[in-house]
């Protein structure tokens, strides 16, 4: 992942967008601190496939199968934080 400063992002936006369009992800920084990520847009089908693959990997890594109740409890746990 390439990092670019705000000034470079402003002055070379067209070129940076062309790189992102090709699949590159860029981090935009201010004084060395990341403030934004510029990444290509993916369609819903691609996102669903990636989520399904991630879920399948989690299931393979678990000694016990992940149930819907497990997922709902994790979701609720995240809301409490």
N, C-alpha and C positions, 0 to 999 in steps of 0.2 A: 504494500500500500504506500503510495507516494504521498509526501506531505508538501503542501505549498502554503506560503504566507498569503495574507489577505491582499496585499499590494499586487503580488504576482497573479492571484486569482482574478482580481479586477482587470488587470491589464491584458491578460491572456485567456479570458473566459472562453472565447470561441475555440481555441486550441485545446483547452482542458476539457470542454464538453465533447470535442471530437474523440479524445482519449477515453472518456467515460462511455461514450457510445460504443466503443470497441470492447468494452468490458472492464476497464480499469476502475478501481475505486480510489478516490483521492480524499485526503484529510486536509481541511483548511485550518490553518493555525493563526493565532494572534500572539505575538511575542513568545513563540515556542510552545504555546498551549493549544491543544486541539479544541476547536469550537464547533466544527461541522464536518460531516462526511458527505461527499458527493459520489453517488453510486448509480449504476444503470438501473432503469426501471425494468422490472420483470413482470410478466403477465401472471394472472391468477393460476393458470394451469401449472406453470413452472413453480410457483410458490407452493401449491398443493403437493406437487411431486417432491419437493425438497422437504416439506414438513412430514410427509409420509415416510420418506427415507430416514429422517432423523428419528421419528417414532419407532421405526423398525429397528434401528441401531440401538435405541434405548431398551427395547424389548429383548434384543439379543444379549445385551450386557447385564440384564437383570437375572438373578438366580430364580426369582419367582416372577411370574407374569405380571405386567402392569394392568390393573383393572380400571374401569371407568371411575369407580369410587376413589381409587388412588389419585387419579388425575383431578377429580373434583376437590379432593381434600388439599392437594398441592395448590390449586387455584385459590381456594379460600384462605390458605395460609399466606399466600402472597398478598392478598388484600389486607391482611391484618398488619402488615409491616409498614 
